[in-house]
Amino acid sequence: MKTTFNALIVPAHLAQPVRIETVDTDMEALQKLVAGNIESITSKDWHVYLNDEGSRLPQNVRAEVLAREAGISLDDTLNGTAVFLGHGNRGHESDAPGHLIRLAEQLFDAPLAA
């Protein structure tokens, strides 16, 4: 079973670029990316992983804007690094959807796709 996928990484710090990165999607690797235990927010064809103790981390304004513009209603702020991936078959991961990457490119004026 494939465990690496292209994720859309949105760091909380504005000085760090939004990027596409091939990531290993096992639990340990995802926890390393978000710097702690993970929680997720799910949409129709994508989900985002965040640190479950996000209130101790910097607010991630870019991830909030992206999630809201992609149709998610948020009650709280998003904090820390956000890792966006797609939904694969049978609950498995898949690459971040192209429409989400294009939206991030438009919102953040940053070419991401190769």
ZIGI-V427301 format. One record per residue. N is the residue number from 1. D_LAST is the distance of its C-alpha to the last C-alpha in Angstrom with 1 decimal. Layout:
BEGIN
n	d_last
N	D_LAST
N	D_LAST
END
This chain:
BEGIN
n	d_last
1	24.6
2	20.9
3	20.7
4	17.1
5	14.5
6	11.3
7	13.0
8	12.6
9	14.8
10	17.0
11	19.5
12	22.9
13	23.3
14	21.9
15	21.5
16	18.8
17	15.3
18	13.7
19	10.7
20	8.9
21	11.0
22	12.3
23	15.9
24	19.2
25	20.9
26	24.5
27	26.7
28	27.1
29	23.5
30	22.9
31	26.1
32	24.9
33	21.8
34	24.0
35	26.9
36	29.5
37	30.4
38	28.1
39	28.7
40	26.5
41	26.3
42	25.5
43	24.5
44	24.5
45	21.3
46	19.9
47	21.6
48	21.3
49	23.0
50	25.0
51	27.8
52	31.1
53	33.0
54	30.6
55	33.6
56	34.0
57	30.4
58	29.0
59	28.2
60	24.5
61	24.7
62	21.0
63	21.0
64	24.2
65	23.0
66	19.9
67	22.3
68	24.9
69	22.8
70	21.5
71	25.2
72	26.5
73	29.8
74	30.2
75	33.7
76	32.7
77	30.2
78	27.2
79	27.4
80	25.4
81	21.9
82	20.4
83	18.3
84	17.1
85	16.8
86	17.7
87	21.1
88	21.4
89	24.6
90	27.8
91	26.7
92	23.9
93	20.5
94	17.3
95	13.6
96	13.4
97	13.9
98	11.5
99	14.3
100	14.6
101	11.0
102	11.7
103	15.1
104	14.0
105	11.9
106	15.2
107	17.5
108	16.3
109	15.0
110	11.8
111	8.3
112	6.5
113	3.8
114	0.0
END
